[in-house]
Amino acid sequence: MNWHPKINKIPKGSFCRKCNLLWVCIIAFSSLWMSCSQNPNSTNVSHQEVIQDSSLIIDEFRSKFESQEYLCLISYSNECPIAKNYIKTIKTLFQAYGKQVTFCLLDPGVGSKPISGMEEILFRDHSLLICKRYNIQVYPQAVLVNCLDRKVLYTGKIDDRAIALGEVKSSAEKHYLQDALKQLVTTGRVAVESNQAVGCFVGDLTLKQTE
């Protein structure tokens, strides 16, 4: 008896379909490879540019506001009704302590008109780098910094007038920032280190109220 190997018949047309599918995969892979090889560092360049821009912003802030011993940073925007209620208080504190402490009005990326007479100390923090650096979550929020050792001495309310969004008392009973500034320039220390500031959330144009 003659033995013949069994030959599986290939269904008609299946081989062509497999060849076509293979060519499609090869062409797609080639196109992807050429696209990546044309600009292999596109993602890295973008990342490097972001890092470079961030460094420039931080360097600009440091040279302008952190070159002296103490910094009083106040997040402010006239887009927030609570912040607008503090214009007079901020100007008074600036006039009283501006020669001993460096002041900065920090616009938290919303586009703010500076307080009259304080145009030179406005810093527009569009990327919120400075807000994140000092954990500024609302505006207005005050932060006192010892720039020599990069230590936050006080962060929180300007005073206790702000109760909630749209609710601001006519007079203050506790003057947190004023007391902290006075203690800072006389003793180099601050008694109250922090409290919860009340204002408009940074980055939130709906002006939500803090809890």
BAKOLRO-503493 format. One line per 2 residues: number of its first residue (from 1); for each residue x, y, z of C-alpha. Coordinates in nm, 4 decimals. Each point is the difference from the previous one (the first is absolute). Layout:
N
NUM) X,Y,Z | ... .
! end
This chain:
211
1) 0.0000,0.0000,0.0000 | 0.1303,0.3381,-0.0991 .
3) 0.0000,0.2654,0.2709 | -0.0732,0.3551,-0.0962 .
5) 0.0379,0.2914,0.2375 | -0.3208,0.1731,0.0887 .
7) -0.0240,0.3423,-0.1537 | -0.2355,0.2525,0.1574 .
9) -0.1654,0.2006,-0.2652 | 0.0127,0.3764,0.0503 .
11) -0.3417,0.1515,-0.0439 | -0.0241,0.2013,-0.3124 .
13) 0.0816,0.3670,0.0519 | 0.1164,-0.0345,0.3642 .
15) 0.3691,0.0248,-0.0924 | -0.0578,0.3268,-0.1833 .
17) -0.1940,0.1433,0.2889 | 0.2844,-0.0847,0.2397 .
19) 0.2534,0.1608,-0.2330 | -0.2075,0.3173,-0.0250 .
21) -0.0330,0.0189,0.3789 | 0.3762,-0.0462,0.0393 .
23) 0.0732,0.2829,-0.2448 | -0.2411,0.2311,0.1823 .
25) 0.1804,-0.0662,0.3306 | 0.3407,0.0576,-0.1611 .
27) -0.1093,0.3317,-0.1543 | -0.1576,0.1219,0.3263 .
29) 0.3126,-0.0881,0.1993 | 0.2239,0.1719,-0.2554 .
31) -0.2084,0.3189,0.0130 | 0.0131,0.0040,0.3807 .
33) 0.3764,-0.0549,0.0016 | 0.0599,0.2785,-0.2518 .
35) -0.2198,0.2401,0.1997 | 0.1910,-0.0681,0.3218 .
37) 0.3413,0.0127,-0.1681 | -0.0713,0.3401,-0.1540 .
39) -0.0426,0.1614,0.3445 | 0.1220,-0.2442,0.2648 .
41) 0.0395,0.2657,0.2701 | -0.3313,0.1823,-0.0444 .
43) -0.1365,-0.1117,0.3376 | 0.3283,0.0666,0.1771 .
45) 0.0300,0.3457,-0.1533 | -0.3456,0.0963,0.1213 .
47) 0.0782,-0.1279,0.3481 | 0.3309,0.1872,0.0025 .
49) -0.1726,0.3189,-0.1094 | -0.2496,-0.0276,0.2868 .
51) 0.2819,-0.0508,0.2495 | 0.1922,0.2933,-0.1452 .
53) -0.3028,0.2317,0.0151 | -0.0685,-0.1051,0.3598 .
55) 0.3599,0.0717,0.0969 | -0.0148,0.3453,-0.1578 .
57) -0.3201,0.0862,0.1897 | 0.1439,-0.1171,0.3321 .
59) 0.3283,0.1836,-0.0634 | -0.1889,0.3192,-0.0816 .
61) -0.2049,-0.0299,0.3192 | 0.3074,-0.0712,0.2125 .
63) 0.2000,0.2927,-0.1340 | -0.2858,0.2440,0.0481 .
65) -0.1581,-0.1123,0.3262 | 0.2271,-0.2432,0.1859 .
67) 0.3248,0.1955,0.0003 | -0.0710,0.1606,0.3406 .
69) -0.0426,-0.1703,0.3371 | -0.3797,0.0041,0.0302 .
71) -0.2801,-0.0294,-0.2536 | -0.3705,0.0733,0.0457 .
73) -0.1873,-0.1761,-0.2769 | -0.3686,0.0797,-0.0490 .
75) -0.2054,-0.1782,-0.2633 | -0.2379,0.2546,-0.1473 .
77) -0.2367,0.0570,-0.2880 | -0.2741,0.2538,-0.0464 .
79) -0.2012,-0.2836,-0.1549 | -0.0750,-0.1179,0.3532 .
81) -0.2471,0.2056,0.2084 | 0.1718,-0.0908,0.3281 .
83) 0.3393,0.1116,-0.1312 | -0.1438,0.3346,-0.1084 .
85) -0.1115,0.0604,0.3586 | 0.3644,-0.0157,0.1096 .
87) 0.1446,0.2661,-0.2302 | 0.0216,0.2656,0.2714 .
89) 0.1429,-0.2445,0.2560 | 0.2664,-0.1258,-0.2410 .
91) 0.1053,0.3551,-0.0913 | 0.0212,0.0977,0.3682 .
93) 0.2214,-0.2983,0.0836 | 0.2189,0.0657,-0.3026 .
95) 0.0515,0.3617,0.1007 | 0.0761,-0.0957,0.3609 .
97) 0.2372,-0.2933,-0.0599 | 0.1062,0.0269,-0.3662 .
99) 0.3462,0.1331,0.0874 | 0.0817,-0.2853,0.2363 .
101) -0.1733,-0.2848,-0.1796 | -0.0208,-0.0683,-0.3740 .
103) -0.3633,-0.0105,-0.1134 | -0.1402,-0.1867,-0.2990 .
105) -0.3539,0.0040,-0.1373 | -0.0384,-0.3382,-0.1644 .
107) -0.2547,-0.0257,-0.2798 | -0.1011,-0.3695,-0.0024 .
109) -0.0330,-0.0313,-0.3746 | -0.3325,0.1810,-0.0424 .
111) 0.1174,0.3324,-0.1401 | -0.0329,0.2706,0.2611 .
113) 0.0221,0.3755,0.0094 | 0.2644,0.0987,0.2555 .
115) -0.0909,0.2038,0.3046 | 0.0701,0.3676,-0.0661 .
117) 0.3464,0.0901,0.1218 | 0.1091,-0.3642,0.0140 .
119) 0.0490,-0.0665,-0.3720 | 0.3709,-0.0746,0.0349 .
121) -0.0500,-0.2867,0.2427 | -0.2597,-0.1899,-0.2050 .
123) 0.1155,-0.3410,-0.1226 | -0.2178,-0.1929,-0.2440 .
125) 0.0193,-0.3677,0.0849 | -0.1752,-0.1354,-0.3107 .
127) 0.1475,-0.3488,0.0359 | -0.0730,-0.0034,0.3774 .
129) 0.3604,-0.0972,0.0745 | 0.0291,0.2429,0.2902 .
131) -0.3449,-0.0902,0.1325 | 0.0993,-0.3663,0.0087 .
133) 0.3368,0.0811,0.1524 | -0.1599,0.1776,0.2957 .
135) -0.3196,-0.2073,0.0107 | -0.2205,0.2988,-0.0804 .
137) -0.3490,-0.1397,-0.0520 | -0.2215,0.3091,0.0144 .
139) 0.0184,0.3723,-0.0502 | 0.0456,0.2042,0.2039 .
141) 0.2500,-0.2050,0.1992 | 0.3038,0.1392,0.1804 .
143) 0.3344,-0.1780,0.0295 | 0.3002,0.1276,0.1966 .
145) 0.3337,-0.1529,-0.0972 | 0.3505,0.0092,0.1388 .
147) 0.1837,-0.0016,-0.3325 | 0.3397,-0.0739,0.1567 .
149) -0.1017,-0.3481,0.1129 | -0.3102,-0.0317,-0.2250 .
151) -0.2278,-0.0502,0.2973 | -0.3682,0.0961,0.0016 .
153) -0.0647,0.1935,0.3201 | -0.3702,0.0642,-0.0481 .
155) -0.2670,-0.0985,-0.2488 | -0.3732,0.0723,0.0091 .
157) -0.2435,0.2864,0.0468 | 0.0775,0.3707,-0.0163 .
159) -0.2481,0.0468,0.2856 | -0.3272,-0.1527,0.1197 .
161) -0.2394,0.2228,-0.1969 | -0.0554,-0.2533,-0.2791 .
163) -0.2567,-0.2572,0.1107 | -0.1082,-0.1425,-0.3342 .
165) -0.0339,0.1058,-0.3626 | -0.2119,0.3149,0.0070 .
167) 0.0184,0.0216,0.3795 | 0.2586,0.2443,0.1298 .
169) -0.0328,0.1742,0.3356 | 0.0404,0.3772,0.0147 .
171) 0.2802,-0.0206,0.2573 | 0.2523,-0.2569,0.1142 .
173) 0.0533,-0.1348,0.3487 | 0.3139,-0.1963,-0.0829 .
175) 0.2678,0.1558,-0.2230 | 0.2007,-0.3090,-0.0897 .
177) 0.2305,0.1406,-0.2675 | 0.0540,0.3346,0.1719 .
179) 0.0945,-0.1743,0.3254 | 0.2282,-0.2425,-0.1836 .
181) 0.1796,0.2820,-0.1826 | 0.0461,0.1972,0.3204 .
183) 0.1396,-0.3039,0.1818 | 0.2230,-0.0856,-0.2956 .
185) 0.1739,0.3391,-0.0267 | 0.0440,0.0337,0.3788 .
187) 0.0885,-0.3538,0.1094 | 0.0528,-0.2007,-0.3184 .
189) -0.2695,-0.2431,0.1119 | -0.3738,-0.0432,-0.0559 .
191) -0.2340,-0.1304,0.2709 | -0.2800,-0.1359,-0.2215 .
193) 0.1427,-0.2108,-0.2794 | -0.3121,-0.0832,-0.2010 .
195) -0.3778,0.0021,-0.0323 | -0.2513,-0.0717,-0.2754 .
197) -0.0290,0.2869,-0.2470 | -0.3450,0.0796,-0.1374 .
199) -0.0333,0.1104,-0.3608 | -0.0316,-0.1089,-0.3609 .
201) 0.1660,-0.3215,-0.1084 | 0.3147,0.0366,-0.2094 .
203) -0.0689,-0.1137,-0.3541 | -0.3772,0.0012,0.0463 .
205) -0.1707,0.2775,-0.1970 | -0.3377,-0.0866,0.1525 .
207) 0.1296,0.1542,0.3216 | -0.0967,-0.2900,0.2223 .
209) 0.0117,0.0572,0.3708 | 0.2450,-0.1777,0.2248 .
211) -0.1408,-0.2050,0.2827 .
! end
